[in-house]
Amino acid sequence: NERVLSLNGVWDFQWSPSPVLRPTDFYKPAYNISGFKKINVPSTMERQGFGTAIYTNSTYPFKPEPPFVMLEPPKYFTAYTERNPVGSYRRTFEVPADWRGKQLILHFAGVSSAYFVWVNGRKVGYSEDSRLAADFDITSFVNPTGVNTLAVEVYKYSDGSYLEDQDYWRLSGIYRDVFLRAVPKTSLWDVYAQPDVNLKSKKGSGSLSISPVNFSTTQASGLSLNVNILSPKKKKISSTKKISLPAFATGFAPEIALESIPVGEVELWYHEKPAQYSVQIELLQNGNVVEAYNMPIAFRKIEVDGSVILFNGKPLKIRGVNRHEFSPDQGWYVTPEEMEKDIVLMKKANVNFVRNAHYPNDPRWYELCDKYGMMLMDEANVESHGLSYHKRVLPGDSPAWTKVCVDRMQRMVIRNRQYPSVCMWSLGNEAGYGTSFMA
């Protein structure tokens, strides 16, 4: 894609067993990194030879006393000597010449567990939640010509680690893709193409709602959308729907509920025959296309009738498995080829349903599940097993932790609601009870 610049590859890297030993000024472009080593991105620090990979079921790998992660644990803990490992990552990049005048968005698809970001020595921001992406607007931080320095300081443990106590190998690092993308100043920031199907009609009639829509713009007038729906064979099945948008103030627009678009007779999505449609959405300003999206849709309906789950009106027998996102080579970094092997093996074993245990996965996993017909339960990155199993402790009823849980759930749904393979949502796993989950 001409608007995406991959920042994957070999980065300069320094590992420190504790924050007090980290190179505090490494983010400054003038800092001498000649003594740094090299690391692949994406990967995990431990599987690249830095620090210790820890396997634990429910015991936190640090002394648990929320929200602290740096208290002295027993001497037999790895964290006794590796109190909170820090990875200091650096690399340079240049901005393509034809990106001038656009917003520059720096995207991290997955980093564990928390990290700070600097561009050209200036702090851009901070993020946590190891299993969801973060976007940073670095437009004002970047030199449009010449070399730019990107620095990322990654902490293995953070307060967010209290909600990431899953039964698995505890790893860290930049383990998913990093890229820079160019976005028009007038941009369609968030859009959801929600399909619906009427099973009472003879062969099933579909409809599509485009909602909600958010914009990031400095020029809010004269905006409209063009919507085209394509069949599984990529043929346009409806005339272009033109939607005019109301003018609004600079910045993010309020959510706008748009009318439903009738589609007519449709082919239903089943795991045995995943008929995938797509919708093309163009954002126009004064008649000129400034941005376009191609989004997957499928027509299927899930209902509950007493104790029976109905899929497209028929009882569904789930033949499911739990799947951790894990590779024997790089741990949390799973290649698309390995993902595909997983799905093929599952299909051969008559598996039709996968629980993303216990967190949102790499976006390419959902794309492959759409393609092959694998139904998914997507699970929020919330587990506090070491403190809260069958208890009302954390997140419990605490407003501080409730906000975090809601944020993790909301961001997961907004990121993954478009994928046809996602058929159910989970609030998390082994995190006890409390009003946080009601929220």
C-alpha positions as CSV (number, residue, x, y, z in Angstrom):
1,N,0.0,0.0,0.0
2,E,1.5,3.3,-1.0
3,R,0.2,5.0,2.1
4,V,1.8,2.5,4.5
5,L,5.5,2.3,5.5
6,S,6.5,-0.8,7.4
7,L,8.9,-0.3,10.3
8,N,9.4,-4.0,10.8
9,G,13.0,-5.3,10.6
10,V,16.2,-5.0,12.6
11,W,16.2,-2.4,15.3
12,D,19.0,-1.3,17.7
13,F,18.3,-2.6,21.1
14,Q,19.4,-2.6,24.8
15,W,18.0,-4.9,27.4
16,S,18.0,-4.0,31.1
17,P,16.9,-6.3,34.0
18,S,15.5,-3.3,35.9
19,P,14.2,0.2,35.1
20,V,17.0,1.7,37.3
21,L,19.6,0.2,34.9
22,R,18.0,1.4,31.7
23,P,19.7,3.9,29.5
24,T,17.5,6.9,30.4
25,D,18.6,9.2,27.6
26,F,18.6,6.7,24.8
27,Y,15.7,8.3,23.0
28,K,17.7,11.4,22.2
29,P,19.0,11.3,18.6
30,A,22.5,12.4,19.8
31,Y,22.8,9.5,22.3
32,N,25.6,7.1,21.4
33,I,24.0,3.6,20.7
34,S,27.2,2.0,19.4
35,G,27.1,-0.4,22.3
36,F,23.5,-1.5,21.6
37,K,22.7,-5.0,20.2
38,K,20.2,-5.8,17.4
39,I,16.7,-7.3,17.7
40,N,14.1,-8.3,15.1
41,V,10.8,-6.6,15.1
42,P,8.3,-8.2,15.5
43,S,9.6,-10.7,18.0
44,T,9.7,-11.2,21.8
45,M,12.8,-10.2,23.8
46,E,13.1,-13.5,25.5
47,R,13.0,-15.6,22.3
48,Q,15.7,-13.3,20.9
49,G,18.0,-14.1,23.8
50,F,17.2,-11.2,26.2
51,G,15.9,-12.0,29.6
52,T,14.0,-15.1,30.9
53,A,10.8,-16.6,29.5
54,I,8.6,-17.5,32.4
55,Y,5.8,-20.0,32.4
56,T,3.2,-19.7,35.2
57,N,-0.4,-20.6,35.5
58,S,-2.1,-18.4,38.0
59,T,0.8,-17.0,40.1
60,Y,1.8,-13.5,39.2
61,P,5.5,-13.4,38.1
62,F,6.0,-10.4,40.5
63,K,4.9,-9.7,44.1
64,P,1.2,-8.8,43.7
65,E,0.1,-5.6,45.6
66,P,-2.0,-3.6,43.1
67,P,-1.0,-1.5,41.3
68,F,2.7,-2.0,42.1
69,V,4.9,-4.5,40.2
70,M,8.4,-3.5,41.6
71,L,8.1,-4.8,45.2
72,E,10.6,-7.4,46.3
73,P,9.4,-10.9,45.6
74,P,10.7,-14.2,47.1
75,K,14.3,-15.0,46.1
76,Y,13.2,-17.9,44.0
77,F,11.2,-15.6,41.7
78,T,12.9,-14.7,38.4
79,A,11.7,-11.1,39.2
80,Y,14.0,-11.1,42.2
81,T,17.0,-10.4,39.9
82,E,15.0,-9.3,36.8
83,R,12.7,-7.0,38.7
84,N,11.0,-5.4,35.7
85,P,13.0,-5.8,32.4
86,V,13.1,-2.9,30.0
87,G,13.7,-3.1,26.3
88,S,15.1,0.1,24.7
89,Y,14.4,0.1,21.0
90,R,15.7,2.5,18.4
91,R,15.6,2.8,14.6
92,T,15.4,5.6,12.0
93,F,13.0,6.2,9.1
94,E,12.4,8.7,6.3
95,V,9.0,9.9,5.2
96,P,8.0,9.4,1.6
97,A,8.1,12.7,-0.3
98,D,4.5,12.4,-1.5
99,W,3.1,12.2,2.0
100,R,3.5,15.9,2.7
101,G,0.2,17.5,3.8
102,K,-1.1,14.3,5.4
103,Q,-1.5,13.2,8.9
104,L,1.2,10.7,9.9
105,I,-0.1,7.9,12.2
106,L,2.4,5.6,13.9
107,H,0.8,2.1,14.5
108,F,1.8,-0.5,17.0
109,A,-0.2,-3.7,16.6
110,G,1.0,-5.3,19.8
111,V,3.5,-4.5,22.5
112,S,3.9,-6.1,26.0
113,S,3.2,-4.8,28.4
114,A,3.6,-1.0,28.4
115,Y,5.7,1.5,26.5
116,F,6.7,5.1,25.9
117,V,7.3,6.4,22.4
118,W,9.6,9.3,21.3
119,V,10.2,10.7,17.8
120,N,13.2,12.9,17.3
121,G,13.8,13.2,21.0
122,R,10.3,14.4,21.8
123,K,7.9,12.3,23.8
124,V,4.9,11.2,21.8
125,G,2.9,9.2,24.3
126,Y,2.4,6.0,26.3
127,S,0.2,2.9,25.9
128,E,-0.6,-0.4,27.6
129,D,-2.8,-3.4,27.0
130,S,-0.5,-6.0,25.4
131,R,-3.1,-7.3,23.0
132,L,-4.6,-4.3,21.3
133,A,-3.2,-1.8,18.9
134,A,-2.2,1.8,19.6
135,D,-2.1,4.7,17.1
136,F,0.0,7.9,17.7
137,D,-0.4,11.0,15.6
138,I,3.2,12.0,15.0
139,T,2.6,14.6,12.3
140,S,4.0,17.5,14.3
141,F,7.0,15.4,15.5
142,V,8.4,14.3,12.2
143,N,10.9,16.0,9.9
144,P,9.2,15.8,6.4
145,T,12.7,15.5,4.8
146,G,15.7,13.6,6.1
147,V,16.1,11.1,8.8
148,N,13.8,10.7,11.8
149,T,14.7,8.8,15.0
150,L,12.1,6.6,16.6
151,A,12.6,5.3,20.2
152,V,10.4,2.9,22.1
153,E,10.9,2.0,25.8
154,V,9.1,-1.3,26.6
155,Y,8.4,-2.5,30.2
156,K,7.7,-6.2,30.8
157,Y,5.4,-5.4,33.8
158,S,3.0,-2.5,34.4
159,D,-0.2,-2.0,36.4
160,G,-1.9,-3.4,33.3
161,S,-0.2,-6.7,34.0
162,Y,-2.7,-7.3,36.8
163,L,-5.3,-7.9,34.1
164,E,-3.0,-10.0,32.0
165,D,-2.5,-13.0,34.4
166,Q,-3.3,-15.6,31.7
167,D,-2.0,-19.2,32.0
168,Y,0.8,-19.1,29.4
169,W,4.4,-18.1,28.8
170,R,5.1,-14.6,30.1
171,L,7.0,-12.7,27.4
172,S,7.5,-9.1,26.4
173,G,8.6,-6.8,23.5
174,I,7.3,-5.5,20.2
175,Y,5.8,-8.7,19.0
176,R,3.4,-7.5,16.3
177,D,3.7,-5.2,13.3
178,V,4.9,-1.6,13.5
179,F,4.1,0.7,10.6
180,L,3.6,4.4,9.6
181,R,0.6,5.4,7.5
182,A,-0.4,8.5,5.8
183,V,-4.0,9.7,6.4
184,P,-5.7,12.7,4.7
185,K,-6.4,15.7,6.9
186,T,-10.1,15.0,6.1
187,S,-10.3,11.4,7.2
188,L,-13.0,8.8,7.8
189,W,-11.6,7.7,11.2
190,D,-14.2,5.1,12.2
191,V,-16.9,3.4,10.3
192,Y,-18.8,0.1,10.8
193,A,-20.7,-1.6,8.0
194,Q,-23.3,-3.7,9.9
195,P,-25.1,-6.4,7.8
196,D,-28.5,-7.8,8.7
197,V,-30.5,-10.7,7.2
198,N,-34.2,-11.5,7.3
199,L,-34.4,-15.3,7.5
200,K,-38.2,-15.3,7.1
201,S,-38.0,-14.4,3.4
202,K,-37.7,-17.4,1.0
203,K,-33.9,-17.3,0.5
204,G,-32.9,-14.6,2.9
205,S,-32.8,-10.9,2.2
206,G,-30.0,-8.7,3.4
207,S,-29.5,-5.1,4.4
208,L,-26.6,-3.0,5.4
209,S,-26.3,-0.1,7.9
210,I,-23.3,2.2,7.8
211,S,-22.9,3.3,11.5
212,P,-21.4,4.9,13.3
213,V,-19.1,7.3,11.5
214,N,-16.4,9.5,13.0
215,F,-14.3,12.0,11.2
216,S,-11.0,13.7,11.8
217,T,-10.9,16.8,9.7
218,T,-9.9,20.4,9.4
219,Q,-12.4,21.1,6.7
220,A,-15.9,19.8,7.6
221,S,-18.1,21.0,4.7
222,G,-19.0,19.3,1.5
223,L,-18.6,15.7,2.8
224,S,-20.4,12.6,1.4
225,L,-20.0,8.9,1.2
226,N,-20.3,6.5,-1.7
227,V,-21.2,2.9,-0.8
228,N,-20.9,-0.1,-3.1
229,I,-21.6,-3.7,-2.1
230,L,-19.8,-6.5,-3.9
231,S,-20.8,-10.2,-4.1
232,P,-18.5,-13.1,-3.0
233,K,-17.5,-13.1,-6.7
234,K,-16.6,-9.4,-6.5
235,K,-19.4,-8.3,-8.7
236,K,-21.3,-5.1,-7.7
237,I,-24.8,-6.1,-6.6
238,S,-26.3,-2.7,-5.9
239,S,-26.2,0.7,-7.4
240,T,-23.9,3.2,-5.7
241,K,-25.5,4.6,-2.6
242,K,-24.7,8.3,-2.2
243,I,-25.0,9.6,1.4
244,S,-24.6,13.3,2.2
245,L,-23.1,14.1,5.6
246,P,-24.0,17.1,7.8
247,A,-21.5,19.8,8.4
248,F,-19.9,19.9,11.9
249,A,-17.2,21.6,13.8
250,T,-13.5,20.8,13.4
251,G,-12.3,17.6,15.1
252,F,-14.2,14.4,15.7
253,A,-17.8,14.4,14.7
254,P,-20.5,12.9,16.9
255,E,-21.6,9.4,15.8
256,I,-24.0,9.6,12.9
257,A,-26.6,6.8,12.4
258,L,-27.1,6.4,8.7
259,E,-30.1,4.7,7.0
260,S,-30.2,1.0,6.2
261,I,-29.3,0.0,2.6
262,P,-31.4,-2.9,1.1
263,V,-29.3,-5.6,-0.6
264,G,-31.9,-8.1,-1.7
265,E,-31.4,-11.9,-1.8
266,V,-28.1,-12.9,-0.3
267,E,-26.0,-16.0,0.1
268,L,-25.6,-16.9,3.8
269,W,-22.2,-17.3,5.6
270,Y,-21.7,-20.8,7.1
271,H,-18.5,-22.3,8.4
272,E,-18.8,-25.0,5.7
273,K,-19.3,-22.3,3.0
274,P,-18.1,-18.9,4.1
275,A,-19.7,-16.6,1.5
276,Q,-18.0,-13.3,2.1
277,Y,-19.3,-10.1,0.6
278,S,-17.5,-6.7,0.8
279,V,-18.5,-3.1,1.0
280,Q,-16.5,-0.3,-0.6
281,I,-16.9,3.0,1.2
282,E,-15.5,6.2,-0.3
283,L,-15.2,9.5,1.5
284,L,-15.7,12.4,-0.8
285,Q,-15.2,16.1,-0.3
286,N,-16.8,18.4,-2.8
287,G,-17.1,15.4,-5.1
288,N,-13.5,14.3,-4.9
289,V,-12.5,11.0,-3.4
290,V,-10.1,11.6,-0.5
291,E,-10.2,8.2,1.2
292,A,-11.5,4.7,0.5
293,Y,-12.1,1.5,2.5
294,N,-12.8,-2.1,1.4
295,M,-14.4,-3.9,4.3
296,P,-15.6,-7.5,4.7
297,I,-19.2,-8.3,5.4
298,A,-21.2,-11.5,5.6
299,F,-24.9,-12.3,6.1
300,R,-25.5,-14.6,9.1
301,K,-27.7,-14.5,12.1
302,I,-27.0,-15.9,15.6
303,E,-29.9,-16.2,18.0
304,V,-30.6,-18.0,21.3
305,D,-33.8,-20.0,21.7
306,G,-34.0,-21.3,25.2
307,S,-30.8,-23.4,25.7
308,V,-30.2,-23.7,21.9
309,I,-28.0,-21.5,19.8
310,L,-29.4,-21.0,16.4
311,F,-27.1,-20.1,13.5
312,N,-29.0,-18.9,10.4
313,G,-32.1,-20.4,12.0
314,K,-30.8,-23.9,12.6
315,P,-29.4,-25.4,15.8
316,L,-25.6,-25.0,16.0
317,K,-23.4,-27.7,17.5
318,I,-20.1,-26.1,18.5
319,R,-17.1,-28.3,18.0
320,G,-14.6,-25.8,19.6
321,V,-11.1,-25.4,20.8
322,N,-9.2,-22.8,22.8
323,R,-6.2,-21.4,21.0
324,H,-3.3,-19.4,22.4
325,E,-1.5,-17.1,20.0
326,F,1.8,-18.9,20.2
327,S,4.6,-20.2,18.1
328,P,7.4,-22.6,19.2
329,D,9.9,-20.3,17.6
330,Q,9.1,-16.7,18.6
331,G,6.4,-17.2,21.2
332,W,3.8,-14.5,20.8
333,Y,4.9,-13.6,17.3
334,V,3.0,-16.0,15.0
335,T,3.6,-15.7,11.2
336,P,0.6,-15.8,8.8
337,E,1.9,-19.1,7.5
338,E,1.7,-20.6,11.0
339,M,-1.8,-19.2,11.5
340,E,-3.0,-20.8,8.3
341,K,-1.5,-24.2,9.3
342,D,-3.5,-23.9,12.6
343,I,-6.7,-23.4,10.7
344,V,-6.1,-26.2,8.2
345,L,-5.3,-28.6,11.0
346,M,-8.5,-27.6,12.8
347,K,-10.7,-27.9,9.7
348,K,-9.3,-31.4,9.1
349,A,-10.3,-32.3,12.7
350,N,-13.8,-31.0,12.2
351,V,-13.3,-28.0,14.5
352,N,-15.8,-25.2,13.6
353,F,-15.3,-22.8,16.5
354,V,-12.2,-21.2,18.2
355,R,-12.1,-19.2,21.4
356,N,-9.4,-16.6,21.2
357,A,-8.1,-17.5,24.6
358,H,-7.6,-15.2,26.3
359,Y,-7.2,-11.9,24.3
360,P,-7.7,-10.2,20.9
361,N,-5.4,-11.8,18.3
362,D,-3.4,-10.5,15.3
363,P,-5.8,-9.0,12.7
364,R,-4.6,-11.5,10.1
365,W,-6.0,-14.3,12.2
366,Y,-9.5,-12.9,11.8
367,E,-9.0,-12.5,8.0
368,L,-8.0,-16.1,7.7
369,C,-10.9,-17.3,9.8
370,D,-13.3,-15.2,7.5
371,K,-11.8,-16.9,4.5
372,Y,-11.8,-20.5,5.8
373,G,-15.1,-20.4,7.7
374,M,-13.9,-20.6,11.3
375,M,-16.3,-19.1,13.9
376,L,-14.7,-17.2,16.7
377,M,-15.3,-16.1,20.2
378,D,-13.3,-13.0,20.8
379,E,-12.1,-12.5,24.4
380,A,-11.2,-9.3,26.1
381,N,-7.6,-9.1,27.6
382,V,-8.9,-9.4,31.2
383,E,-7.7,-12.1,33.6
384,S,-6.7,-11.6,37.2
385,H,-6.5,-15.2,38.2
386,G,-3.7,-14.8,40.7
387,L,-5.9,-12.6,43.0
388,S,-9.5,-13.0,41.9
389,Y,-10.3,-16.5,41.0
390,H,-13.9,-17.1,42.3
391,K,-13.5,-13.9,44.3
392,R,-14.7,-10.3,44.2
393,V,-11.3,-8.7,44.4
394,L,-9.9,-7.2,41.2
395,P,-11.4,-5.8,39.1
396,G,-14.4,-6.4,41.4
397,D,-16.4,-3.3,42.0
398,S,-13.5,-0.8,41.9
399,P,-14.2,2.2,39.7
400,A,-10.5,2.5,38.9
401,W,-10.4,-1.1,37.5
402,T,-13.9,-0.9,36.0
403,K,-12.8,1.9,33.6
404,V,-9.8,-0.2,32.4
405,C,-12.0,-3.3,31.8
406,V,-14.6,-1.3,29.9
407,D,-11.8,0.3,27.8
408,R,-10.3,-3.1,26.9
409,M,-13.7,-4.5,26.0
410,Q,-14.8,-1.5,24.0
411,R,-11.6,-1.2,22.0
412,M,-11.7,-4.9,21.2
413,V,-15.2,-4.7,19.9
414,I,-14.6,-1.6,17.8
415,R,-11.4,-3.1,16.3
416,N,-12.9,-6.5,15.5
417,R,-16.7,-6.1,14.9
418,Q,-16.3,-6.0,11.2
419,Y,-14.9,-9.5,10.8
420,P,-17.7,-12.0,9.8
421,S,-15.9,-14.8,11.7
422,V,-16.5,-13.1,15.1
423,C,-19.7,-14.7,16.4
424,M,-19.5,-14.1,20.1
425,W,-17.8,-11.9,22.6
426,S,-16.2,-12.8,26.0
427,L,-15.7,-10.3,28.8
428,G,-12.5,-12.0,29.9
429,N,-11.4,-15.1,31.7
430,E,-10.9,-16.1,35.4
431,A,-11.2,-12.6,36.8
432,G,-13.8,-13.3,39.6
433,Y,-17.0,-11.3,40.0
434,G,-18.1,-7.7,40.3
435,T,-19.9,-4.8,38.8
436,S,-16.9,-4.1,36.4
437,F,-18.3,-6.8,34.2
438,M,-21.9,-5.4,34.3
439,A,-20.4,-2.1,33.2
